[in-house]
Structure formats: structure tokens, C-alpha cells
Amino acid sequence: MRGGLTEYKPTIERLSACNAELKLVIPGNHDLNLDQHWWTRHCQEEDADPDDHNKARAMFDFKTTGIRLLDEGNYTFTLRDGRSFTLYASSYTPYFCDWAFAYGSQEDRFGPDAVNPIPKGVDVVVTHGPPRVPHDDYSLDQIQEGKLIGCSTLWTAIQRTRPRLHCFGHVHEGYGAKAVRWRSKETAVSWATEAKPPFDLSNATKGESGALVAGSEVETLLVNVAIMDNQYDARNQPLIVDLESSRASH
């Protein structure tokens, strides 16, 4: 399965029809022609139009679709009722089989010294790939063979920044949600030498319309929102998360 102009069209049509105030999307490793660097290197091998990158991005024009295609970086969104939230987005995943939006195994893509680091205090983190959480009850990055393929440096960044919500996909078999409850006020990025990690992992708290995320730094909800299963069949239901937000003062 690869992203392409013919595949983007029905996806955009479905998203445009959604009754949502904000529609935010990021590409992933299959969206080859949305990665300018990948497309520049490989479009001749694909026997494709070099301008398909620009054509693909133009399909997500906000004025005509109502969809915001997010590049890697930080954003602030304000809703019509005055409430706002901050969001960090990244399409990048560890290098695998020369797919798009890849970074090397030795690169810290999300740390403080990165080009686009995840900032402290961010409300929501959206990445294509999952973090590698070293906990027996965590399997949101586990593929069918049992191997855990999440990114450890991404998890280090999540520990450092403690967003309220971290959404990702990429690992189809890992569909589901887990809640991280931090037991210490201090950022814990080197707890491997301790007897137990400074956080608890549990199933997400569910409300009437979805998982609940409290408005504090004591909990981070990790959600693998992969719609397709490992056979690339769209069998997983979309997940709804209620994120508490304070109303802006006027």
C-alpha cells in the first residue's frame, strides 16, 4: 500500500465530509510523494512525475478541503469558543526498507537539540510511529511476530515533555490505548537503573463518548489509532478521546 494521488482523493473526500471544527492530518511512511526529499531521490525509479509532490500537497488545500496537512513542528489551535491547545506533529519514523519520512537509528529526532524538538508543556503530540515504552503491559508497538519496534528516543521525549495525549499509528497490530500515570514530579529519563519505573501503566479511563484525559501533567494517554489491521483491512474502529480544556478568558 502506497500513498498516491488516486488514493488521496477518496481519503480527502471522506475527511472533508466529516462534521468537525478541526481536521488535522500528517503523512506517514507510505505517503511517498508527500516526502519531498524521498520523492526527489526516487521519483524516476517510480516512473512518476517529479511534480507529483507539489500536486499531492495541493490536493490538501485547506480553503477547498477544510483539512490541515501538518508538517513537522509545533502548532497552536484556537477553537471558535475561545479554547485553545498546543500540538506537536511529526511524520517521521525509524528507517525501514527505504520508506518515506525516515530517520537513522542513531538520530534523536525529538530531543532538545533536534531541529524540531518536542517542547515542554505541549498538550498533544501526534507522530506517525509509536514510542518504545519499556513496560511489560505495553504492546502498542508490537508487531505480529512479537517484536517491539517503537522508538526509544521518542519515549525519552514523551517522558521529558509529558503531553496530555500522544496519538500515533504505524504498527497496525498495536491498535488500542494505555494511560501513563506519572508518580514523580521530576522528569524521569534514566530510570532503567531503578527497581521500577516512575510511572504506572493502565488501561484508558472510558467515558460516554471516549477515553478521558484529565487536564494535568500527572497523566499521558498513549493511543495507537491504526484503522487497518496487519492485513491492511480497515477493521479497527476510529477512537474518540475527550480532552479536558480550559475556556479562554475574554
Secondary structure as GFF3:
##gff-version 3
##sequence-region A 1 250
A	DSSP	alpha_helix	5	17	.	.	.	ID=ss1
A	DSSP	beta_strand	24	25	.	.	.	ID=ss2
A	DSSP	three_ten_helix	32	34	.	.	.	ID=ss3
A	DSSP	alpha_helix	36	42	.	.	.	ID=ss4
A	DSSP	alpha_helix	52	59	.	.	.	ID=ss5
A	DSSP	alpha_helix	62	65	.	.	.	ID=ss6
A	DSSP	beta_strand	68	69	.	.	.	ID=ss7
A	DSSP	beta_strand	73	78	.	.	.	ID=ss8
A	DSSP	beta_strand	84	90	.	.	.	ID=ss9
A	DSSP	beta_strand	93	94	.	.	.	ID=ss10
A	DSSP	beta_strand	102	103	.	.	.	ID=ss11
A	DSSP	beta_strand	124	127	.	.	.	ID=ss12
A	DSSP	alpha_helix	152	161	.	.	.	ID=ss13
A	DSSP	beta_strand	165	168	.	.	.	ID=ss14
A	DSSP	three_ten_helix	172	174	.	.	.	ID=ss15
A	DSSP	beta_strand	176	182	.	.	.	ID=ss16
A	DSSP	three_ten_helix	191	193	.	.	.	ID=ss17
A	DSSP	beta_strand	199	203	.	.	.	ID=ss18
A	DSSP	beta_strand	211	213	.	.	.	ID=ss19
A	DSSP	beta_strand	219	224	.	.	.	ID=ss20
A	DSSP	beta_strand	241	243	.	.	.	ID=ss21
###
